[in-house]
Every structure is written in C-alpha cells, then in structure tokens.
Amino acid sequence: MISKLRSMGSGAMMALMSMAVWAEDSKYNLQTPQTAVAREIYGLHVLIMWVCVAIFVVVFGFMFYAIWKHRKAAGHKAANFHENTQVEIIWTVIPFAILIAMAIPASKGILDMRDTSNPDMTVKVTGYQWKWEYDYPAEGIKFLSTLSTPREQIENKQTKGEHYLLEVDHPLVVPVGKKVRMLITANDVIHSWSVPAFGIKQDAIPGYIKDAWFRAETPGTYRGQCSELCGKDHGFMPVVVEVKSQEDYAKWIAEQKATKVAVALDPNKTYSVDELKAHGEKVYAANCAACHQPTGAGMPPVFPALTGSPVATGPKAAHIDIVMNGGKKNPAMAAWAKVLNDVDIASVITYERNALGNKTGDAVQPAEIKALRK
C-alpha cells in the first residue's frame, strides 16, 4: 500500500512541477525548494491552490449563471421540490474524488518527510530561550548559535542590514548531498526548528526528542526562524544553515576540533579574578547580554538589572544557584548547568560580580561548580 502511494504521488508531483516553475522565485510565494521534500511540498501547495481556484470558478460560476438565467425579471418562477437523489450523489462523489486526488500526493509527501532511516550524519538540536545548541555527537563538536544582529539595528539606531534578524554567530554547517538526521528537543519551552527552503519544520519539545531530516542539494546559506511562540524574544531566534562541499566541510570539522583544543581551559586550575573576568565577558556576551543587556541594565521587570542587584552583589551561593538552576521566582531565567561547562559558569558569575558596575572582589572557581554537580 505504501509503495503504491509513493508511486502514484510521484507521478502527480512530476506533473505539477512544470506548472509551479513560473512562481518559484516570487517574493510572494514559498521559498525556492532546495531539497526533494521541499519540492514535494511546493508541488502540493500548487496543486491545492489550483484545485481551490477550479472549485471557486465552477461553484461561483454556476451560482451567478443560475441567478442570472432564472431571475424573476426573465419570467422564471422558483421550483418547488425537496430532494434529488441524483444531485446528492453527485455532490457527494465529486468532493470525495477531489479529496482522494489530493490525499495521494499528500500521503506520499508525509511518508517521505518522516523517513529518517539510513542518515549519513546526525545532529542534535536543542532549543533555548533564545538560541540553538548544535551537537555533532560523532565529531565531538558542540556550540551555541545566537542572533548576531547588532542591538543598534534592533533599536533603530543603525540602518538594518541585509539579513536583519536572520543572522547568527555560529551557523549549523552540513555537507552538500548528505542525508542529515536532526534530533530536536528543547530545554525550557516549546520551540520549532524551521528552514522553509529545506521543507523542514519540527517542534522542539522539552522532555521529548523528535526527528526530521534533509538533504541539501546546493551549497549556500539558508535561513529560517523559530516558528513557535516561545517568549519575549521569539522573533530574535533565527536558524542559519551553511551547506558546504564535502572538502570544505571536512576543513570546517578540522578547524572546529583545533579551536576546541586551543581554547580549552583547565577546570582543575585556580584562576585569578582577572582571568575569570576576561573569559566571563565572552560568555556573558554570547549567552546573557540578550536579556540582561550588554551594560547589565536588564529589561525590568522580566529581566532585572545585574548592576547593583542583590543577586550579583549578595552571597555567592545564591548567585551560583540561580545561574546553574534557573530562576525559581522568575521562570524566564534559564538553567545553564547543562549548557555551560564549569569554567564558563565560574567565569560568567565572577564577571557579573566584578563588572557591569559591580565590585565584590570575590571569584568563583571551576572547582566550586564541579563540586555542586555531584
């Protein structure tokens, strides 16, 4: 049954593709398909549109014809009848046949979208408010992808760039022509990982792992957004995928591994306040500045200011707890224990306590964070 649906759906899709080419590049249409699944979705979109157009023309054309030809001014009188078995059969059979005709390619497309078997590579995607984490388990590479549009553009202090709100510091990178299986989940609220050009949109649900796949056919940069309302900065959570040739992808993997080794900090070392502040400033800019602002001014009441705050200037234990485990009174505060390593957490807390207008003079060492994880 499934194979029959696939073959019938393929025939319908091929017949529709020539009809769809004229509109592919229109800014008012769907994005130009870059995968086989995206082309199926596009073809189905065109099919349903023309079915709707045909139904509109036939139904309203018949209505206007009947009204005009049977108007009272032309001498017609209304017929007096209650039912007509033949008409009822016709208006039942025809819509049923139309639905079946649409269901065949739709079923074939759904089967293809859900077929995540035999991938060439797997990437785990975790959604956070408001960034994505990409994990390449086979390569041992993991990084966060955060909006890189300058705050000045968002606040209309600078001219908006070409990719306003659709640019990130670290995009997902994949090789061209390879089947990429995505394992998608979330750490806080429901997000949705979506790249329209690939025909992929999968909700990221805390506590669940959903999967999806794509095989990009052309090298380039492709953009999408979180398409599930996930909080205040929902519009600032883009998805960017760079598709590289196999050779360039291999170079990128090598560079990532080399960078990881070069920047690795010893979690067993005791650092000075200045060393922790220097690293913490980078961690803060990448993970905290979007909510608490680069200056630490925050966006009250949802995101309180860090400058002079009772958390950043109070007991270290309370500060460590809220960074690692999130806010108990303020659910908008994310839990960073599973996202950042011991050095990152120790560094960013030290930075918050000794910068942004705060001068406690104390430091949090990675060993303290490590001990709290046990």
N, C-alpha and C positions, 0 to 999 in steps of 0.2 A: 504493500500500500504506500509506504513512504517513498520507495523508488519511483512508483508511478506518479506520485505527486511532484517529485523532483523533476522528472522528465517533462510532464505537462507544464509545470511552472516555468521551466527553462525556455520552452517554445514560446510561451506567452511573453516572457521578458524580452526575448530576442526581437519579437515582432514590434514591441513597444519602443525599443531603444532608438530606432531611426526617427520615431515621432518625437522623441524627447531631446534630440541633439540641439534643436533650434533654441532652446531656452536654458541650456546648461550654464552659460556664462552670465546670465542676467542677474543683476544685484537684487532683484525682487524674487528670485527663485531659490531653491536649495543650493547649497554649495556644490561645486563640481565634484562628482564622485571620484575617489581615489582608490577604492577597493571594490572587489566583486560584490560584496554585500551592499555597499553604498549604491552601486549601480542598480541592484535589485530593488532597493528601497526607492530610488529615484524613478525607476520604471513603474513601480506600483503606484507611486504618487501621481505620475502622469496618467496611468490607467484610470484611477479613481476620479481624477479631475475630468477626463473626457466622458466617463460614464455619467458623472453628475451633470455635465453640460448637455449630453444627449437626453437625459431624463427631463432636465429643465425645458429643453426645446420641445420635446414631444408632449409633455404634460401641459405646459402653459400654451403651446401652440394649439392643442386640441381644445383647451378651455376657451381661448379667445375666439377660435373658429366657431365653437358651439354657441357661444354668447352672441356672436355677430350674426350667424346664419339663422338662429332660432329666436331672434329678438321679437318682441311684440309688434314693433313698427312694421316688420315684414309680414305680419299676418299669422305668425305661428302661435299656437296655444300649447301650454305645458301638458305633457303626457301624464297620465295618472296610472302608475304601476308601483309595485312594492319590491320585487326582487327579480333578478335574472340570473339563473344558474350559470349560463354560459359566460356572462360577463364576469361573474365572481370567480369562476375557474381561471379565466384569462388573467385577471388582475392579481391572482394568487400565484399562478405558474410563472408568469414573466418575471416578477421580482425575485422569486426563488431561483430562477435560472441565472439572473444577474448576480445574485449573491454567491452562487456556486462558482460562476466565472471569475469573480473577484477573490473568492476564498482559495482557489487553487494556487495562483502565484503568491498570495499572502502566506499560505501554509508552507510553501517551498522556501520563502524568504525567512520565515521564523525558524525552520529547521536548520537552515544554513547559519543563521545568527547564533544558534545555540550549540553548534558543533565545534566544541573546543578541543576535540581529540587531536592527538599527534602534533603538538606545537613544536616549533623549532626553538623557542625560548619562552621563559615565564618571568613576568614582572609582577611583584606585589605592590598594590597601590593602597595607601591609607590616607583618608581624608581627615584633616584637622581644621578647626576654625583659625585662619582661613588660608590653608596651604595644603599641598600634597606631598606625601612622602613616597619615594620610589625605591624599591628594594629589588636588586638583582641577585637572588639567592645563589645562583650558580657561579657568579663572579665575585661575590662578597662585597658588592658595592651598594651603598645606601646614601640617599641625600634628600633634603627638603627642597621643594620648588615653591618659591614665593613670588608674589607680584613685584615687578621691578619698576613699574611706572612711578616716576618721581612724585612725591607728595605735592609739590608745587603745581603740577599739572592737574591733579585731582582737585586742588583748591582754587583752580583757575588763576594762578599766579604766573603760569607759563603757558605758552602755546602747546596744545595737545599734540603728541607725537602720532606717527602713522599707525602704531599698534597700541594705542591708548587702552589701558586695562586688559590688554591681551598679550602681555609680555612678562616673562619671568626671569629670575636669575639663573635657575638651573632647569632646563627643559628635559623631558624624557627623551632619550636617544635610542633609536632602534635601527636595525639594518633593513635595507630595502629587500622586498621579495621574500621575507621570512614570516612565518606564522607566529604571531606574538600572542601568547595567552596572558590575560590580565586577571589577577586575583584581587578583587576590590572589596575593601572594608572601610570602616571609619572608627575613630577613637572617641568622638564626642556626640555629634548629632548626625542626622542623615545628610549626606552629600550625594552628588551624582557626577560621575566622570564621563564627559561627553566630548567627542570630536566629530562634528557633523560630516566632514569630508570622508571619514572612515566608516560612517554608518554605525557608530558605536555610541551607546548611552546606557550606562549601568549604574543603578543606585548603589551608594556605599552606606551600609547599614551597620551600626555598632553591634558587635557580637555575632555577626554573620559574615561569611566570605562568599561573595558572588563572583562569577567568572564571565568573561567575554573575550573576544579575540578580534584581531585584524591582521591583514597582510597588505602593507603599503606597497604600491606599485611604482611610485615615482619619488626620487629623492627630493627633499624640500622641507619646509617648515609649515606645520599645520596647527591651527589654533581652535580652541573650544573654551568652554567655561563650565563651572559647576552649575548644573541646571536643576538643582533642588534648593528651595529657600532654606538656607542654613544659618541665618542670623544676620546681624547688623552689617557685616562686610561681605555678604554673599556675592555682591557684584564685583568684588576685588579678588576673586579666586579663579584665575584663568588656568587653562590646560594648554600647554605648548609641547608639541612632539616634533623632534628633528629626525627626519629619515635620512640616513647616510648610506653610502655604498658600503659593501662588506669590508673593503680595505680601510675606509675612513672610520667605520665603526670599530674595527679591531684597534686602530690607533687610539680612538677615544677611550676604549676599555683600558688600554695600557696606560694612558695618561691619568685616568681616574685612580688606578691602583698605585701609580707612582706618587700622585698627590696625596693619597690617603696615608702612605708610609711617611711622606715628608712632613705632613702636618700633625702626625700623631703625637699626642702629649702623654707623658707617663702618668698614669693615675695614682702611682705609688709615691710620686715625688711631692715634697713640700715646697710650695711656690710662695714667692713674695707677693705682697698686695699689688705691686705694680705689674707683675707678670700676669696675675689673675685678672686685673682690670683691663689689660691690653687684649687678652683673649675674650674676656667677658663683653667688651664693647662690640666685638664682631658677632658674638652670639646674640646679644641684645638687638642689634640692628636687623639680624636675619629673622628673629623669632618674636620679639617683644614690641618693637617700635611701632608696628601697625596699630596696636591697641593703645599702648601707653605713651605713644608719640616719641620721636627721637629725643626730645628735650625732657621727657619724663613728666610732662604736664597732664597726660592722660586725657580721657574724654568722659568726664563725670556725667551721670552717676554710674554708667555701666562699667567703665574702666577708670578707676580712681588714679589720681596723680601719684607718682612714686616720689616726687620731690617732697621731702618733709613728711612722708606718710608714716603712720605708726608701725607699718609692716617693715618698711625699708630702714627705719631708724630704731626699731624695737629689738626684742630678743631674736637672736639668730635662729633658734629652733622654730619659731613661728614662721619666719621668712622661708626657711628651707621647706617646711611642711606645705605651705601654700604653693610654692613653685613645683614641688615634686608631685603633690597630690591634687592640686587644683583648689578652687575656692569652694568652701562648704556653704558660705552665705551668698556667694556670687558664682553661680554655675557657669557664667561666661568665662571665668578663669580656667584655662586648660590645665590638665595634669601633664607635666613634662617628664616624669620619671621614665616612661617608656620611649620617649622621643630623643632626649639628650643623654649623653654619657656623663660619667661622674665629673670629669674635668669641665665640661660645658656648664653643668649646673652649678658647680662650685664657683666657676669664673663669673657667670652672669649674676649670681647673688652678690658676690664680692663687688662687682661693678655697680650694681644698683645701690649698694650700701656706702659706696665711696665715690660716686659720681652723680650726675643729674641733680646737683645741689645738695647731696648728702655727704657727710664726712664722719662716719662712725669710727674709722680707723681700724676696724677688725677685718678678718678674712675668713673665708670658708674653704677648707682644703678638700680635695677629692676623696681623701680617706674618710672624711666625715660622711660624705654622701654614700660611699660604698658601704659603710657600716649600717646605714639606715635601710639599705636594700635587703639586708639579710633578715 
